Amino acid sequence: MAGNVSEWVNDWYDDTYFSSSRPENPAGPPSGRYRVLRGGSWYGHSGNVKTAYRYWYEPAVSSARLGLRCSRSP
């Protein structure tokens, strides 16, 4: 998961959301300006190439270092 592209996730970003959300698997705020990205890409700093790395971007941004994963049940 790390090193290919930073992955778009379904959560909206909010600086203070986790201080007031439930402690286990919070879904994120219902709306916002920025979407969350997880993991690091081939273009990022080596300290950010890990699955736990989390940051945000405007959802309209397009780049070769941002993407998503497609999966299906076996």
C-alpha positions, 0 to 999 in steps of 0.5 A: 500500500505504501509507495505507489500513490497516496490513496483517497479515502472516503473521509472529509478532513477536519482539524478538530474532529477526532477530539470530539468523535467516538474513539473507535473507527470514527467515520469522519465529519459529514462534509468539508472542503478537503478529503483525506489521503492515506499512505505515501507515494513514490514522489513523497518524503521517505518518512511519509511512505507508510500506511499510517501517514494521513493528510488532506487535499481538495478533492478536485486535485489530480496528480500522478501521485494521488489515486485510489485502490479498486478491490473486490471480494474473492 
